[in-house]
Amino acid sequence: MSTATAKKPLPPFPEEKHWLFGSAYLIRQNPLTQMNFFIKKYGDIFSLSLPVHKVAIASSPEFAKYILLDNNKNYTKSLAYDLLKVLLGNGLLTSEGDFWKKQLEELTGMMIDTAEKTSEKFTKYAATGEYFNVLPEMTALTLDVISKAIFSSGVDDKADMVGKQIAILNEITMEKLRRPVRMPAFIPTPFNLRERRSLQILDDVIYQIIEKRRKEGVSKNDLLSMLMDARDEETGESMDNKQLRDELMTIFIAGNETSSNALTWTLYLLSQNPEAEEKMIREIDEKLDAGVELGFNTVNSFQYVHQVIEESMRMFPAVWSVGRRAIEEDEIGGFRIEKQTNVLIPLIYLHRNEKYWDEPGKFKPERFAPEKRNSIDRYVYFPFGGGPRVCIGNNFAMLEMQLIIIILYRRFRFRLKPGFSVEGEPMVTLRPRHGMMMNAVNK
Ligand code: HEM
């Protein structure tokens, strides 16, 4: 411990706490409200008392930049992520360079076809006027898109099942975080069994696809082939099925749940803001009526659609907080961050903070107009994270969401079921707790 930092105090500990499990327990019970309360009372950095772990919540743009970018070497995620990044160094999901651009260009047609299929399906709902839950529909759609990008083929009939298992695993992960004490994984409690069963179903689907590809013996232009063709620089070895499965699972989960939640929140926000909805529909209709062909080179000309999605991710960021662990002791904002402290950055708090936004509770896509966009601080608005561990699927996700919104709103508007209660549930991703019951109305 350096003498310079040894003298610094730890970030303040809230006095409000559970008698046994500490203040973190209160946050687990009610993450968003409790976090806001603590930040207001204790400042931009404070500690959480927990029986075993050291946790600090850092919530200013300066601290976020410092942790994610300036001193990122001292703040780690996990080994699994490092491995993934190495493998994807020149991969489908790399966020820069021509290779990335070419891949996305090739994926655009598939994304359009897949979204058209969903739009076709919605015509049935529009005909009967029935209310349906749009969340699983968006999950099935984004799952289909990501699996086609990974495997060149959809998981087809298995999509429903895979979507369900991913939702269960998300719930289980959050439940694990909530439970201060839990049984080790090898004990067959109903909770552990449920997790094992879900993982098993997902594994089976992925292994089946890997095996099929090995038998076919052909290399396709997708992520699976890219990973199968990759060779370790030192040993020259390729990945075994287990390694392949781990890589694919990460992308499967990171690329599905996030986009489907973001899309669902966008449909909801548009339904509550008819003026913005009207303006967006006008843009879509004018362009398409004028003969603009929807594709990779034209999608960004739908400027207002882009702004709507950005504003929706400001209010409901699918990844609502990011976490890192301090490798060595450090100092932030005059406080000592002990080695092994888990530092959490609640980006939703920055996205909704009146210090940085005018009327943060209002849906105003105009904030993201091109002439204003550059003046938004990179660490006040960062739905895809920041620094070297920024989301590697961000361009993929933006392209996918823009295409889907354009295709759906070419035909429909979506209306929330009267009286339906909408509530954000900050699990691993921020999702609508009760789903989203809406109907599709023909334009
Ligand atoms: C609306 C959609 C999405 C949002 C909001 C989102 C958000 C994020 C954020 C905030 C991170 C950083 C987490 C951290 O710093 O701890 C991240 C990482 C990641 N995302 Fe996304 N993501 C989205 C879509 C996607 C898609 C479509 C893919 C894959 C095609 C993807 C793949 C990944 C991967 C692999 C990482 C880990 C990168 C690393 O640690 O090096 N994401 N995402």
Boltz pocket constraint, residues with backbone or C-beta under 6 A from the ligand:
constraints:
  - pocket:
      binder: B
      contacts: [[A, 77], [A, 81], [A, 84], [A, 85], [A, 93], [A, 146], [A, 250], [A, 251], [A, 254], [A, 255], [A, 256], [A, 258], [A, 259], [A, 262], [A, 317], [A, 318], [A, 319], [A, 321], [A, 322], [A, 323], [A, 382], [A, 383], [A, 384], [A, 385], [A, 386], [A, 388], [A, 389], [A, 390], [A, 391], [A, 392], [A, 393], [A, 394], [A, 396], [A, 397]]
      max_distance: 6.0
